[in-house]
């Protein structure tokens, strides 16, 4: 069950934040995930919102001379909404969960058809779905 460990920890962290009244059911979804995931977050679709509204900076300790600010802090509107960092176990990348979340900001509530994940999806498969490598290809290097 190690494959579900990171996502379980994220959901437990969200529950703790709600119990401590750090977020509530009216909080912005981006804020909830940012607070719950913290440094475990590897990607967010709305990087611009994270930077502007919550001062979360993926590139705080990186050098990205080839990227312009507009690209680094954009909203890609691509699948998934969020990714959590992978970890290494016996030389293999594991976990690194992807999250596609829905909120009810509009007048309707999104359908919620959820099952326990039984398959995995590689970053190459995500690239094929998105028809771009914006999620999988990050040219920045940690300094």
N, C-alpha and C positions, 0 to 999 in steps of 0.2 A: 504493500500500500504506500510505499515511499513516493510514488508518482503523484499522490494526492496531498502529500504533506504540506507543500507550500500554499496551496489554495485553501486548505483547511485552516491553516494559521492565519491567512488573510481574513477569512470569515469570522474566526474567533476574535481577531483584533477589532473588527468592525463592531461586534457585539460588545466588547469591552469599552470601546469609545462611546457607544450609545449609553451603556450603563453608567459611565463616568460623566455623562452629559457633555462630552467634548464635541459630539455631533448629534444630530437628531434626524428624525425621518424627513424633515424639510430641508436638510443640508444638501448642498450641491453634490451630485454623484462624484464629480472630479475631486472635491474636497475630501469626501469620505474615503475614497481609494488612496489619495495622496497621503492622508494621515495614517491609514491602516497599513499601507504597503511600505511607505518610507523608502529607505535605500534599497529595498528588494525590488522596486519598480524598475524595469528596464526599458519600457516603452509606453507611451500614452498617445492616443490619437490626437488629443488636443494639448500638445506641448505648449502652445501659445497661452492657453488658459491657465495651465499649471504655473508658468513663469509669471504671467501678469497678475493673476488673482492670489496665488499661494506662494510665490517666490521659490518654487521648486525648480532646480536647475540640474538637468541631466548632465550638462557639460561643465559643471563647476570645476572639476579636476581633469579636464581634457583639453586637448589642442585640436581645433578644427579649422585650420587655415583655408581649406578648400570649400568650406560651406559659408554661405551668407547667413546673416541673422534671420532673414525671412524664412529660409529653408529650415534652419535649426529649430525655430519656434513657430511651426506652422500647425495647422489642423489638417490632417491628411484625408479625413473621411474614408479611411480604409479599414478593413477588417484586420486585426481585432481592435477593440478599444484600448486594451491594456495588455502588457506582457510582464511577467515576473521573471527575475533573473534566474538563469539555470545554475545548477551546482554540479560539481564533478564527483562521481562515485566510481572508483576503480578505472579511472581514465575515460569514463563515458559521461557526456552531458546528460543530466536528468532534470526533471521538473521543468521549470521555465513555463509555467502555465500561461495560457492565453485566456483573456476574459472579454466577452462581448456582453455588455450590460445594457439594460434598458431603464429609462426613468419615466416618470409620468408627468413631465413638465407641460406637455400638450393637453388638450382636452380629453384625450382618450388614454386608456392604460394599455400598454403593450401586452400582447399575449405572453404567457409564461409557460412554455412547453419545455420542461427541463427533465433531463435524465442524467444518471450518473455516467460520466464519460467512460466509454469502453474502447476507444481508439485514440491514436495519437496523430498529430499532423506536423510534418516537418516544415521548416521555414520555406523550403522550395515549393511545397504545396500551397502555402499561404501566398507566396509570390504569384503562383499560377492563378489563384482565385482573384487576387487584386490586379493582376496584369501589370505589376510594378514591383520593384524590390525595396520600396521605401521602408517596410517593416524589417526586413532581414539584413539590409546592407547599410551599416552605419560606419562611415569612413573615419570616425574619430578614434584617436588613440588616448588611453589614459596616461596622464603624465605622472 
